[in-house]
Amino acid sequence: MVFRKLMAAFGAGVEVDTVLQNSQVRPGEVLRGQVNFRGGGSDYKVEGIFIDFTAVVEVESGDNEYKSTYSFLRQQITGPFHLAAGAPQSAPFEIQVPWETPISAIGGHPLRGMQLGVSTELALAGALDKGDLDPLFVNPLPAQDHVLGALDNLGFRFKKADLERGTLHGSRMPFFQEIEYYAGNDYRRHFNELELTFIAGPQAMDIILEADKRGSFGSSHDTYSRFTVHYNDHPGQVEQSLRGGLQSMAQKRGWF
């Protein structure tokens, strides 16, 4: 167990370590863990301990693009308490992972381009000090897995994934995930790349597809499709909905 020392008032250190019981979760599941901490050289009144879910987001500003860390969930896990000098204490927590949390792992393996974390903050001596930052690996819901598997069956190849700043219709997040693919098999005749976005809820999720077709003069023409998948849909229904969305985009542009 590795403790990170937070330098409090008067130069005394408070040591904090957060241990996640299940760093591999799915949207809607409960993340469990425990914050372990030990007092420094003096007694302190701790105003509270907070857990933040964070994500690294790409932000566009004019012609520039940069990355920024956004907090998309913040929960207080303790109220005020007295922390004696050198005394060890711990605070367990259970936090439901938001349904719209982006996918950051598939099959237990990190998804390239995604950076999610769990940050611990300690309100101490009138200051808020960031402690641990632990990686958070969010695996797809079964219905999301069906969509990803269907794209694989259709010959689409994963390119990259990232988070873009902005709030989509029906979403409460300050950003949205784009999972990008190279078009596969027959679809290569109709477009070059596909972007996939999920907006998940407790019973169903919206799927947004964006396809790119290069014109003869090198200009880019994008077209979109949005549809809903229910979590009790059979995998075959999910793939049929996906095929319908892809064909709908092709027909809008006259590609079929």
QUIUR-V144377 format. One record per backbone hydrogen bond with DSSP energy under -0.5 kcal/mol. CO is the residue of the C=O (numbers start at 1). NH is the residue of the N-H. Records with the same first field share a line. If there is no record, write none. Layout:
BEGIN
CO: NH + NH
END
This chain:
BEGIN
1: 3
3: 5
4: 6 + 16
5: 7
6: 8 + 14
8: 11
9: 12
12: 8
14: 6
15: 38
16: 4
17: 36
18: 20
19: 34
23: 25 + 137
25: 139
26: 29
29: 31 + 97
30: 32
31: 95
32: 21 + 22
33: 93
34: 19 + 36
35: 91
36: 17
37: 89
38: 15
40: 86
44: 46 + 83
45: 47 + 125
46: 81
48: 123
49: 77 + 78
50: 121
51: 75
52: 54 + 119
53: 72 + 73
54: 117
55: 57 + 70
57: 68
58: 165
59: 66
61: 64
64: 61
66: 59
68: 57 + 70
70: 55 + 72
73: 53
75: 51
78: 49
81: 46
82: 84
83: 44
84: 87
87: 39
89: 37
91: 35
93: 33
95: 31
97: 28
98: 101
104: 111
106: 109
109: 106
110: 112
111: 114
112: 161
115: 56
116: 136
117: 54 + 119
118: 134
119: 52
120: 131
121: 50 + 123
122: 124 + 129
123: 47 + 48
124: 127
127: 124 + 129
128: 130
129: 122
132: 120
134: 118
136: 138
137: 25 + 139
138: 104 + 105
139: 27
141: 145
142: 146
143: 147
144: 148
145: 149
146: 150
147: 151
148: 152
149: 153
150: 154
151: 156
152: 155
157: 182
160: 180
162: 178
163: 58
164: 176
166: 168
168: 171
174: 166
176: 164
178: 162 + 180
179: 196
180: 159 + 160
181: 194
182: 157
184: 187
185: 188
186: 189
187: 190 + 191
192: 183
193: 212
194: 181
195: 210
196: 179
197: 208
199: 206
203: 231
204: 201
205: 229
206: 199
207: 209 + 227
208: 197
209: 225
210: 195
211: 223
212: 192 + 193
213: 221
215: 218
219: 215
220: 222
221: 213
223: 211
225: 209
227: 207
229: 205
230: 233
234: 237 + 238
235: 239
236: 240
237: 241
238: 242
239: 243
240: 244
241: 245
242: 246
243: 247
244: 248
245: 249
246: 250
247: 251
248: 252
249: 253
250: 255 + 256
251: 254
END
